[in-house]
Amino acid sequence: MKRVVVVGATDGLGRALAAEYASRGGWVCLVGRGVERLEAVRAEVAGRFPDATVAAVVCELREPGRIGPAFREAIASIGHCDLFVFNAGVMYHGDGQTSDPAKDRETMEVNAVAAVEMLGLAANYFREARRGQIAAISSIAGDRGRKGNPAYNASKAALTTYLEGLRNRLHPFGVTVSTVKPGFLGTKMTAGKAGLFWVASPADAARIIADRLERRHEVFYVYRRWGVLGLALHHVPRFLFKRFGPP
């Protein structure tokens, strides 16, 4: 049975991914912050899917000294790991006009710096094992820099590029590295935002992601049409994107 670690598993897509893999009878370790919240989610998933083995490890990604120990505890809790999924992330909704340096720093620290540290540990683990799969939830928002949230865009662009580097490094060792760009999801992160389209529920997204990871797809969107939109946005000339690009 597949043994899976999901980082950022207490809400939204991460919670749905944990449930999806548990529904398939896997051994799943949920990594998240907040002891009570994490245990509640672990108990819920374990209760829904009694055939699965569900563990939990507390990790606050804003505390660098906790990342290494949490990684080792997560692997130990399920014996070994076949798939390591990094889903954790933060996104603050600003006014689209001014920067909040403290929030921008936190965005980069969680979405990029902590992700690089945790995924680097996973890369070393799988390289030594000469097998396995790494997946991380990036975003179409990282494909271009947008005026509405430059820090979030930059954090996801950094994550995407880092994953590409790991993919090239680990390919000779039989390790797959997958970059997932979901598009809009119906989560707390998008709650109250106007103008959303092609919105996927966390449960539907988790099912699609799990199926495509099973097929070892390396870079993909939840709905394939997001890929067409991403390609189109990538080719919009800079002078037009500055004037008419999305917020």
Contacts in CASP RR format, 6 or more apart in sequence:
PFRMAT RR
TARGET T0000
AUTHOR 0000-0000-0000
METHOD contacts of the structure
MODEL  1
MKRVVVVGATDGLGRALAAEYASRGGWVCLVGRGVERLEAVRAEVAGRFP
DATVAAVVCELREPGRIGPAFREAIASIGHCDLFVFNAGVMYHGDGQTSD
PAKDRETMEVNAVAAVEMLGLAANYFREARRGQIAAISSIAGDRGRKGNP
AYNASKAALTTYLEGLRNRLHPFGVTVSTVKPGFLGTKMTAGKAGLFWVA
SPADAARIIADRLERRHEVFYVYRRWGVLGLALHHVPRFLFKRFGPP
1 25 0 8 1.000
1 26 0 8 1.000
1 27 0 8 1.000
2 21 0 8 1.000
2 24 0 8 1.000
2 26 0 8 1.000
2 27 0 8 1.000
2 82 0 8 1.000
2 83 0 8 1.000
3 26 0 8 1.000
3 27 0 8 1.000
3 28 0 8 1.000
3 78 0 8 1.000
3 79 0 8 1.000
3 80 0 8 1.000
3 81 0 8 1.000
3 82 0 8 1.000
3 83 0 8 1.000
4 21 0 8 1.000
4 26 0 8 1.000
4 27 0 8 1.000
4 28 0 8 1.000
4 29 0 8 1.000
4 78 0 8 1.000
4 81 0 8 1.000
4 82 0 8 1.000
4 83 0 8 1.000
4 84 0 8 1.000
4 85 0 8 1.000
5 28 0 8 1.000
5 29 0 8 1.000
5 31 0 8 1.000
5 74 0 8 1.000
5 75 0 8 1.000
5 78 0 8 1.000
5 81 0 8 1.000
5 83 0 8 1.000
5 84 0 8 1.000
5 85 0 8 1.000
6 14 0 8 1.000
6 17 0 8 1.000
6 18 0 8 1.000
6 21 0 8 1.000
6 28 0 8 1.000
6 29 0 8 1.000
6 30 0 8 1.000
6 31 0 8 1.000
6 85 0 8 1.000
6 87 0 8 1.000
7 31 0 8 1.000
7 32 0 8 1.000
7 59 0 8 1.000
7 74 0 8 1.000
7 84 0 8 1.000
7 85 0 8 1.000
7 86 0 8 1.000
7 87 0 8 1.000
7 88 0 8 1.000
7 118 0 8 1.000
8 14 0 8 1.000
8 30 0 8 1.000
8 31 0 8 1.000
8 32 0 8 1.000
8 86 0 8 1.000
8 87 0 8 1.000
8 88 0 8 1.000
8 89 0 8 1.000
9 15 0 8 1.000
9 17 0 8 1.000
9 18 0 8 1.000
9 30 0 8 1.000
9 31 0 8 1.000
9 32 0 8 1.000
9 38 0 8 1.000
9 41 0 8 1.000
9 87 0 8 1.000
10 30 0 8 1.000
10 32 0 8 1.000
10 33 0 8 1.000
10 34 0 8 1.000
10 37 0 8 1.000
10 38 0 8 1.000
10 41 0 8 1.000
11 41 0 8 1.000
11 187 0 8 1.000
11 188 0 8 1.000
12 185 0 8 1.000
12 187 0 8 1.000
12 188 0 8 1.000
12 202 0 8 1.000
13 87 0 8 1.000
13 137 0 8 1.000
13 182 0 8 1.000
13 185 0 8 1.000
13 187 0 8 1.000
13 202 0 8 1.000
13 205 0 8 1.000
13 206 0 8 1.000
13 209 0 8 1.000
14 85 0 8 1.000
14 87 0 8 1.000
14 202 0 8 1.000
14 206 0 8 1.000
15 41 0 8 1.000
15 45 0 8 1.000
15 202 0 8 1.000
16 202 0 8 1.000
16 203 0 8 1.000
16 205 0 8 1.000
16 206 0 8 1.000
17 85 0 8 1.000
17 87 0 8 1.000
17 206 0 8 1.000
17 209 0 8 1.000
17 210 0 8 1.000
18 28 0 8 1.000
18 30 0 8 1.000
18 41 0 8 1.000
18 45 0 8 1.000
18 54 0 8 1.000
19 45 0 8 1.000
19 48 0 8 1.000
19 49 0 8 1.000
19 203 0 8 1.000
19 206 0 8 1.000
20 203 0 8 1.000
20 206 0 8 1.000
20 207 0 8 1.000
20 209 0 8 1.000
20 210 0 8 1.000
21 28 0 8 1.000
21 52 0 8 1.000
21 83 0 8 1.000
21 210 0 8 1.000
22 28 0 8 1.000
22 45 0 8 1.000
22 46 0 8 1.000
22 48 0 8 1.000
22 49 0 8 1.000
22 52 0 8 1.000
22 54 0 8 1.000
23 48 0 8 1.000
23 49 0 8 1.000
23 52 0 8 1.000
24 52 0 8 1.000
24 210 0 8 1.000
25 49 0 8 1.000
25 51 0 8 1.000
25 52 0 8 1.000
26 52 0 8 1.000
26 53 0 8 1.000
27 52 0 8 1.000
27 53 0 8 1.000
27 55 0 8 1.000
27 78 0 8 1.000
27 79 0 8 1.000
28 45 0 8 1.000
28 52 0 8 1.000
28 53 0 8 1.000
28 54 0 8 1.000
28 55 0 8 1.000
28 78 0 8 1.000
29 54 0 8 1.000
29 55 0 8 1.000
29 56 0 8 1.000
29 57 0 8 1.000
29 74 0 8 1.000
29 75 0 8 1.000
29 77 0 8 1.000
29 78 0 8 1.000
30 38 0 8 1.000
30 41 0 8 1.000
30 42 0 8 1.000
30 45 0 8 1.000
30 54 0 8 1.000
30 55 0 8 1.000
30 56 0 8 1.000
30 57 0 8 1.000
31 56 0 8 1.000
31 57 0 8 1.000
31 58 0 8 1.000
31 59 0 8 1.000
31 70 0 8 1.000
31 74 0 8 1.000
31 88 0 8 1.000
32 38 0 8 1.000
32 56 0 8 1.000
32 57 0 8 1.000
32 58 0 8 1.000
32 59 0 8 1.000
32 88 0 8 1.000
33 58 0 8 1.000
33 59 0 8 1.000
33 60 0 8 1.000
33 61 0 8 1.000
34 58 0 8 1.000
34 60 0 8 1.000
35 58 0 8 1.000
38 56 0 8 1.000
38 58 0 8 1.000
39 56 0 8 1.000
41 56 0 8 1.000
42 54 0 8 1.000
42 55 0 8 1.000
42 56 0 8 1.000
45 52 0 8 1.000
45 54 0 8 1.000
46 52 0 8 1.000
46 54 0 8 1.000
53 78 0 8 1.000
55 74 0 8 1.000
55 77 0 8 1.000
55 78 0 8 1.000
56 77 0 8 1.000
57 70 0 8 1.000
57 73 0 8 1.000
57 74 0 8 1.000
57 77 0 8 1.000
58 70 0 8 1.000
59 66 0 8 1.000
59 67 0 8 1.000
59 70 0 8 1.000
60 66 0 8 1.000
61 67 0 8 1.000
61 88 0 8 1.000
61 109 0 8 1.000
61 110 0 8 1.000
61 114 0 8 1.000
61 118 0 8 1.000
62 106 0 8 1.000
62 109 0 8 1.000
62 110 0 8 1.000
62 114 0 8 1.000
64 114 0 8 1.000
64 117 0 8 1.000
67 114 0 8 1.000
67 117 0 8 1.000
67 118 0 8 1.000
67 121 0 8 1.000
68 117 0 8 1.000
68 118 0 8 1.000
68 121 0 8 1.000
71 118 0 8 1.000
71 121 0 8 1.000
71 122 0 8 1.000
74 81 0 8 1.000
75 81 0 8 1.000
75 125 0 8 1.000
80 129 0 8 1.000
81 122 0 8 1.000
81 125 0 8 1.000
81 126 0 8 1.000
81 132 0 8 1.000
82 131 0 8 1.000
82 132 0 8 1.000
82 133 0 8 1.000
83 132 0 8 1.000
83 133 0 8 1.000
83 134 0 8 1.000
83 135 0 8 1.000
83 213 0 8 1.000
84 119 0 8 1.000
84 122 0 8 1.000
84 125 0 8 1.000
84 126 0 8 1.000
84 133 0 8 1.000
84 134 0 8 1.000
84 135 0 8 1.000
85 135 0 8 1.000
85 136 0 8 1.000
85 137 0 8 1.000
86 115 0 8 1.000
86 118 0 8 1.000
86 119 0 8 1.000
86 122 0 8 1.000
86 134 0 8 1.000
86 135 0 8 1.000
86 136 0 8 1.000
86 137 0 8 1.000
87 136 0 8 1.000
87 137 0 8 1.000
88 110 0 8 1.000
88 111 0 8 1.000
88 114 0 8 1.000
88 115 0 8 1.000
89 110 0 8 1.000
89 111 0 8 1.000
89 115 0 8 1.000
89 137 0 8 1.000
90 106 0 8 1.000
90 107 0 8 1.000
90 110 0 8 1.000
90 111 0 8 1.000
91 107 0 8 1.000
91 149 0 8 1.000
91 152 0 8 1.000
91 189 0 8 1.000
92 100 0 8 1.000
92 103 0 8 1.000
92 106 0 8 1.000
92 107 0 8 1.000
92 149 0 8 1.000
92 152 0 8 1.000
93 149 0 8 1.000
93 193 0 8 1.000
94 100 0 8 1.000
94 148 0 8 1.000
94 149 0 8 1.000
96 147 0 8 1.000
96 148 0 8 1.000
96 149 0 8 1.000
96 247 0 8 1.000
99 150 0 8 1.000
99 151 0 8 1.000
103 151 0 8 1.000
104 150 0 8 1.000
104 151 0 8 1.000
107 151 0 8 1.000
107 152 0 8 1.000
107 155 0 8 1.000
108 151 0 8 1.000
108 154 0 8 1.000
108 155 0 8 1.000
108 158 0 8 1.000
110 155 0 8 1.000
111 152 0 8 1.000
111 155 0 8 1.000
111 156 0 8 1.000
111 158 0 8 1.000
111 159 0 8 1.000
112 154 0 8 1.000
112 155 0 8 1.000
112 158 0 8 1.000
112 159 0 8 1.000
112 162 0 8 1.000
115 136 0 8 1.000
115 159 0 8 1.000
115 162 0 8 1.000
116 158 0 8 1.000
116 159 0 8 1.000
116 162 0 8 1.000
119 134 0 8 1.000
119 136 0 8 1.000
119 162 0 8 1.000
119 163 0 8 1.000
119 166 0 8 1.000
120 166 0 8 1.000
122 134 0 8 1.000
123 134 0 8 1.000
123 166 0 8 1.000
123 169 0 8 1.000
123 170 0 8 1.000
123 175 0 8 1.000
123 177 0 8 1.000
126 132 0 8 1.000
126 133 0 8 1.000
126 134 0 8 1.000
126 170 0 8 1.000
126 173 0 8 1.000
126 175 0 8 1.000
127 169 0 8 1.000
127 170 0 8 1.000
127 173 0 8 1.000
127 175 0 8 1.000
130 173 0 8 1.000
130 174 0 8 1.000
130 175 0 8 1.000
131 174 0 8 1.000
131 175 0 8 1.000
132 174 0 8 1.000
132 175 0 8 1.000
132 176 0 8 1.000
133 175 0 8 1.000
133 176 0 8 1.000
133 177 0 8 1.000
133 178 0 8 1.000
133 213 0 8 1.000
133 216 0 8 1.000
134 163 0 8 1.000
134 166 0 8 1.000
134 170 0 8 1.000
134 175 0 8 1.000
134 176 0 8 1.000
134 177 0 8 1.000
134 178 0 8 1.000
135 177 0 8 1.000
135 178 0 8 1.000
135 179 0 8 1.000
135 180 0 8 1.000
135 209 0 8 1.000
135 213 0 8 1.000
136 159 0 8 1.000
136 163 0 8 1.000
136 178 0 8 1.000
136 179 0 8 1.000
136 180 0 8 1.000
137 180 0 8 1.000
137 182 0 8 1.000
138 156 0 8 1.000
138 159 0 8 1.000
138 160 0 8 1.000
138 163 0 8 1.000
138 179 0 8 1.000
138 180 0 8 1.000
138 181 0 8 1.000
139 152 0 8 1.000
139 156 0 8 1.000
139 181 0 8 1.000
139 182 0 8 1.000
139 183 0 8 1.000
140 181 0 8 1.000
140 183 0 8 1.000
140 221 0 8 1.000
140 226 0 8 1.000
140 227 0 8 1.000
140 229 0 8 1.000
140 230 0 8 1.000
140 233 0 8 1.000
141 149 0 8 1.000
141 152 0 8 1.000
141 153 0 8 1.000
141 156 0 8 1.000
142 153 0 8 1.000
142 154 0 8 1.000
142 156 0 8 1.000
142 157 0 8 1.000
142 160 0 8 1.000
143 157 0 8 1.000
143 160 0 8 1.000
143 181 0 8 1.000
143 230 0 8 1.000
143 233 0 8 1.000
143 234 0 8 1.000
144 153 0 8 1.000
144 233 0 8 1.000
144 234 0 8 1.000
144 236 0 8 1.000
144 241 0 8 1.000
145 153 0 8 1.000
145 154 0 8 1.000
145 157 0 8 1.000
146 153 0 8 1.000
146 245 0 8 1.000
146 246 0 8 1.000
146 247 0 8 1.000
147 247 0 8 1.000
148 247 0 8 1.000
160 179 0 8 1.000
160 181 0 8 1.000
163 177 0 8 1.000
163 178 0 8 1.000
163 179 0 8 1.000
164 179 0 8 1.000
165 177 0 8 1.000
166 177 0 8 1.000
167 176 0 8 1.000
167 177 0 8 1.000
167 179 0 8 1.000
167 218 0 8 1.000
170 176 0 8 1.000
170 177 0 8 1.000
176 216 0 8 1.000
176 218 0 8 1.000
177 218 0 8 1.000
178 212 0 8 1.000
178 213 0 8 1.000
178 216 0 8 1.000
178 217 0 8 1.000
178 218 0 8 1.000
178 219 0 8 1.000
178 220 0 8 1.000
179 218 0 8 1.000
179 219 0 8 1.000
179 220 0 8 1.000
180 209 0 8 1.000
180 220 0 8 1.000
180 221 0 8 1.000
180 222 0 8 1.000
181 219 0 8 1.000
181 220 0 8 1.000
181 221 0 8 1.000
181 222 0 8 1.000
181 226 0 8 1.000
181 227 0 8 1.000
182 200 0 8 1.000
182 205 0 8 1.000
182 209 0 8 1.000
182 221 0 8 1.000
182 222 0 8 1.000
182 226 0 8 1.000
183 198 0 8 1.000
183 200 0 8 1.000
183 221 0 8 1.000
183 222 0 8 1.000
183 223 0 8 1.000
183 226 0 8 1.000
184 190 0 8 1.000
184 196 0 8 1.000
184 197 0 8 1.000
184 198 0 8 1.000
184 199 0 8 1.000
184 200 0 8 1.000
185 199 0 8 1.000
185 200 0 8 1.000
185 201 0 8 1.000
185 202 0 8 1.000
185 205 0 8 1.000
185 222 0 8 1.000
186 199 0 8 1.000
186 200 0 8 1.000
186 201 0 8 1.000
186 202 0 8 1.000
187 202 0 8 1.000
190 196 0 8 1.000
190 199 0 8 1.000
198 223 0 8 1.000
198 225 0 8 1.000
198 226 0 8 1.000
200 208 0 8 1.000
200 222 0 8 1.000
200 223 0 8 1.000
204 222 0 8 1.000
205 222 0 8 1.000
208 222 0 8 1.000
209 222 0 8 1.000
212 220 0 8 1.000
221 227 0 8 1.000
233 241 0 8 1.000
233 245 0 8 1.000
233 246 0 8 1.000
236 245 0 8 1.000
END
